Amino acid sequence: MKIDKSPPSTWQKVKKSSPLPRLHKFPRTNSNKAMSFLLEKSNQNRIAIDLLLDKNLLAPAIHCGYYSCFQRIVYVLKEYYPEDLERIETEVKGRRGNLHGNCIKEFSSRFRREFDKKSSFEIDDLLKQLKGFRQKSDYNDEEITENEVKKVKEYVAKVHYLIRHYMKL
């Protein structure tokens, strides 16, 4: 049996026959770090949702939910597609779009090309809904309800699940 020693492609799938594609290994641009600060912040923000909800601090709970997901997708772009993140940052500096919208669009596009299309549309929709909740929470003069926070918590869990399932993060 011949062993292929060539490095895996960026989004290489383990088995072609598996019902859900899974990654074998990501090449890292920053492999000397044990864990990214962005991933750590993402995890902290996810934990903060429950802490803030327990204290009835609803607006910041929504804020943390959104950023938990946004930091995770920026991590993917930064570590595995740094050229795409650099392009996005250049576009934003040139006043073409905004960082959040452009990162979500690029991440969703990559996810759609490499993984399950249905899941990619779901993750894109969840990220857009989370962004809408965060904008309402941060900028609108409206009450935030506990049900909205619970919905955000559900969306965050689903986004984290999809990223973990397909990307092993």
C-alpha positions in Angstrom: 0.0 0.0 0.0 1.4 3.4 -1.0 1.3 6.2 1.6 0.7 9.7 0.3 3.1 12.0 2.1 2.0 15.2 0.4 0.6 17.9 2.6 -3.2 18.0 2.8 -5.1 20.7 0.9 -6.5 23.5 3.1 -10.0 22.0 3.5 -9.2 18.4 2.8 -11.9 15.9 3.6 -11.1 12.6 5.3 -13.4 10.3 3.3 -15.2 10.9 0.1 -17.8 8.3 1.1 -18.7 9.7 4.5 -22.2 11.2 4.6 -20.9 14.5 6.2 -17.5 15.8 5.0 -15.0 16.3 7.8 -11.6 17.8 7.7 -8.5 15.8 8.1 -6.1 18.7 9.0 -5.8 22.4 8.5 -2.4 23.9 7.7 -1.9 26.7 10.2 -0.2 29.9 9.5 0.7 30.4 13.2 1.3 26.9 14.4 3.6 27.8 17.4 0.6 29.1 19.4 -1.3 26.5 21.5 -4.5 28.5 21.2 -5.5 31.6 19.4 -6.6 34.6 21.5 -9.6 34.9 19.1 -10.7 31.4 20.0 -10.2 32.1 23.7 -12.2 35.3 23.4 -14.9 33.4 21.5 -15.1 30.9 24.3 -15.2 33.6 26.9 -18.0 35.4 25.2 -20.0 32.2 24.9 -19.6 31.6 28.6 -20.5 35.2 29.3 -24.0 34.8 27.8 -25.1 32.6 30.7 -23.4 34.7 33.3 -25.1 37.9 32.0 -28.4 36.2 31.6 -28.3 35.1 35.2 -27.8 38.7 36.2 -30.6 39.8 33.9 -28.1 41.8 31.8 -29.8 41.0 28.5 -28.3 43.5 26.0 -24.7 42.5 26.8 -25.6 38.9 26.6 -26.7 39.3 23.0 -23.6 41.3 22.3 -21.4 38.5 23.6 -23.3 35.9 21.7 -22.7 37.6 18.4 -19.1 38.3 19.1 -18.5 34.7 20.1 -19.4 33.6 16.6 -17.8 36.5 14.8 -14.4 36.0 16.6 -14.5 32.3 15.6 -15.1 33.1 11.9 -12.3 35.7 11.9 -10.1 33.1 13.5 -10.8 30.7 10.6 -10.0 33.4 8.1 -6.9 34.6 9.9 -5.4 31.2 10.5 -6.3 29.4 7.3 -7.0 32.2 4.7 -4.9 35.1 5.8 -4.8 36.5 2.2 -8.6 36.7 2.2 -8.6 38.5 5.6 -5.9 40.9 4.4 -8.0 41.6 1.2 -11.1 42.2 3.4 -9.2 44.6 5.6 -7.8 46.5 2.6 -11.4 46.8 1.2 -12.7 48.1 4.5 -9.8 50.7 4.7 -10.8 51.7 1.1 -14.4 52.1 2.3 -15.7 49.2 0.3 -18.0 47.4 2.7 -17.5 46.7 6.4 -15.4 44.3 8.3 -18.2 42.3 9.9 -20.3 42.0 6.7 -17.3 41.2 4.5 -15.9 38.5 6.9 -19.3 36.9 7.2 -19.8 36.9 3.4 -16.3 35.4 2.8 -16.6 32.8 5.5 -20.1 31.7 4.2 -18.7 31.6 0.7 -15.8 29.4 1.7 -18.1 27.2 3.8 -20.5 26.8 0.9 -17.8 25.8 -1.6 -16.1 23.3 0.7 -18.9 21.7 2.7 -22.5 21.0 2.7 -24.5 23.7 0.9 -27.6 23.4 3.1 -25.4 23.9 6.2 -23.7 26.9 4.6 -27.0 28.6 4.0 -28.0 27.8 7.6 -24.8 29.2 9.0 -25.0 32.3 6.8 -28.6 32.9 8.0 -27.8 32.4 11.6 -24.8 34.8 11.4 -27.1 37.5 9.8 -29.7 37.0 12.4 -27.2 37.2 15.2 -25.8 40.4 13.7 -29.4 41.8 13.6 -29.9 41.0 17.3 -26.6 42.5 18.1 -27.4 45.7 16.3 -30.7 46.0 18.0 -29.1 45.3 21.4 -26.2 47.8 20.9 -27.9 50.6 18.9 -31.7 50.6 19.1 -33.7 52.2 21.9 -35.7 49.1 22.4 -36.1 46.6 25.2 -34.2 43.3 24.9 -36.3 40.3 26.2 -35.1 37.1 27.8 -36.7 35.2 24.9 -34.4 37.1 22.5 -31.4 36.1 24.5 -32.5 32.5 24.6 -32.9 32.6 20.8 -29.4 34.1 20.4 -28.0 31.4 22.7 -29.6 28.8 20.5 -28.2 30.4 17.3 -24.7 30.6 18.9 -24.8 27.0 19.8 -25.8 26.0 16.3 -23.0 28.1 14.7 -20.4 26.7 17.1 -21.7 23.2 16.4 -21.5 23.6 12.6 -18.0 25.1 12.7 -16.8 22.4 15.2 -18.5 19.6 13.1 -17.0 20.6 9.8 -13.8 22.3 10.8 -12.9 20.5 14.1 -12.6 23.9 16.0 
